[in-house]
């Protein structure tokens, strides 16, 4: 499978998608207009080590809800991501059996290499 979960209103996501072009055979899912399903999240989780690695602590709701003062477990991370799109670290790029999470330069460069193979 080749898919990118992104936020269309996020300039960083858009810049990364542009940098990764051409994206032949890739599905693009705007997580704001098309929520991530539990099955999709399970698939992402199967390619990484935890729900926490998919979770964005930079989301404004993280502090607004006081989650920064709580101890969260794997079930909490999963439920929060399913509850609101901003809790998914973006973009999430899936290339076959590899997953690339977030927008660090190293992650994007590694994803770009995987796409070109």
C-alpha positions, 0 to 999 in steps of 0.5 A, spaced: 500 500 500 502 507 498 498 512 502 499 519 505 495 521 511 495 529 511 492 535 513 490 539 506 490 546 510 497 544 513 503 548 509 508 543 512 504 537 509 503 540 502 510 542 502 512 535 503 507 532 498 510 537 493 517 535 495 515 527 494 512 528 487 511 524 483 507 520 487 504 515 482 500 510 485 499 513 492 492 515 495 492 521 499 487 522 505 486 529 508 484 527 515 480 533 516 475 531 511 476 524 511 477 521 518 482 516 520 478 509 521 479 504 526 482 499 521 486 505 518 489 506 525 490 499 526 494 498 520 498 504 521 500 501 528 502 494 525 507 498 522 510 502 528 512 500 535 506 504 538 500 508 538 504 513 542 509 514 536 503 516 531 500 521 537 502 529 536 503 532 542 504 539 538 496 539 537 493 545 541 488 540 544 493 537 547 494 542 552 487 545 552 484 538 554 490 538 560 493 532 557 500 534 558 498 533 565 496 526 565 499 519 564 497 517 558 497 509 555 496 506 549 489 506 549 488 513 551 493 515 545 489 510 540 482 513 542 485 520 542 487 520 535 480 517 533 477 522 537 480 528 533 484 528 527 489 533 530 492 528 534 495 524 529 502 526 527 503 528 520 504 527 515 504 519 515 507 516 509 506 509 508 510 505 502 508 498 502 510 495 509 514 501 511 511 507 515 514 514 516 511 519 521 512 526 522 515 532 518 522 531 520 527 532 515 530 525 516 524 522 516 522 526 509 528 524 506 528 517 508 521 516 505 523 520 499 528 514 498 523 509 499 518 512 494 524 512 489 526 505 490 
